[in-house]
Amino acid sequence: MTEPKKLMAVLDWTGGLRFSASKPDGPRVLLDGDGVAGPSPVTMLVCAAGACSGADVVSVLEKKRITLTHCRVEVGGRRAADYPRRFTEIWLRFTLSGAGLTEAAARRAVDLSVAKYCSVLLSLNPDIPITTEVVIE
């Protein structure tokens, strides 16, 4: 049996509620707990979900030999009022265009991402409803 893939990140405190983060020896990103100098950790969580799912959708459509010319992922959610203010729902809206792209192919790619491939979404608590919308331009 092969060992599971390991992931490591390093965060260096830069003052206030700010951290510079990266994988070891990788490019850095600034996170700000106040969301002023950079995205907050919660914003980065939804960004990670959108980027992960978006990458899946692009990959699935490329495998179907569909050439995308545009892919935009809008992602958001609702959080509980009380701490730890966890997400109670997450939504993703995919706006796509490209040669040969059909709504059925796009919907299938999105559904595969959310149900099978997106490691970020699938790492979240399964009781969080995730809804999607697909718009073809």
C-alpha angles and dihedrals in degrees: 000000000000121000115254116257111266125215128197133185131185123211122191119196111234099181137288107024093323127121132181107220137190145132109272109292091357133121114291132234128193119233121190122195087208092049092230108105092031142345116308119244089254091051089049089053092058090041089054090050091050094046093046094049092041091053089051092051092049091048095048092048092047089054087055087054093247112146110216119209096180136021123173123173119196112190133180144141149191122258130205116257093230127066133303078035091207122182114275094184139005129200133191128195117196118198109191140172134175148124112297094004115149129186090242093054092046093047091049092051092049093047092050091050095050097041103035120006115034104095092189095055092040090052091061123091106285091226090071108099113229118199128186138198127195122205120185116203 
